[in-house]
């Protein structure tokens, strides 16, 4: 029994770490690759060739409530207005990675 408690505690800690990773711990390199294939056509350098004000710059993301990993993941997955849904084209992991990449680039002013 004494050996079981530390094992359970260790397992619980690993579980917590796995499910609470911040956006920058995701694979932003893979996100950059996904972005360059699927997103750059409309969002070159974080812009938006269809609706200029709805770009991927930090201020616009904040203004439209899209400044979180969850919000970006949702819009990439399900689409909205002119934004296409990618749930049939990308894996869940690719969507999370591209969302992390967008947040990272917005923080760095798309440089």
C-alpha positions, 0 to 999 in steps of 0.5 A: 500500500505504501508503494501504491500511493507514490505511484498514484501521486506520480501518475496524477501529476503526469496527467495534470501536466499533460492536460494543462500545457500552455500554447507555447508548448504546442508544436508551433513549427508544425503550426507554421507549416499548416498555416503556410499551406492552408491559411496564408492565402487569406492571412499573409503576415497576419493580415486578411485579404477578404476583411481587412479589419478581421486580421490576426494581429493582436489588437484585432484578435482581442477586439473580436474575442479571438485572443485565446487558444480555445477561440482560435481552435474553435473558429479554425475547426468550425469556421465562421462567416467567410472563414472556412471550417477545417475540421474535415481537412486538418487533424485536431492536433494540427488545428491546435498547433496552428492556433498556437502559431497564430497566438505566438505570431500575434504576440510577436507582431507577425515578425 
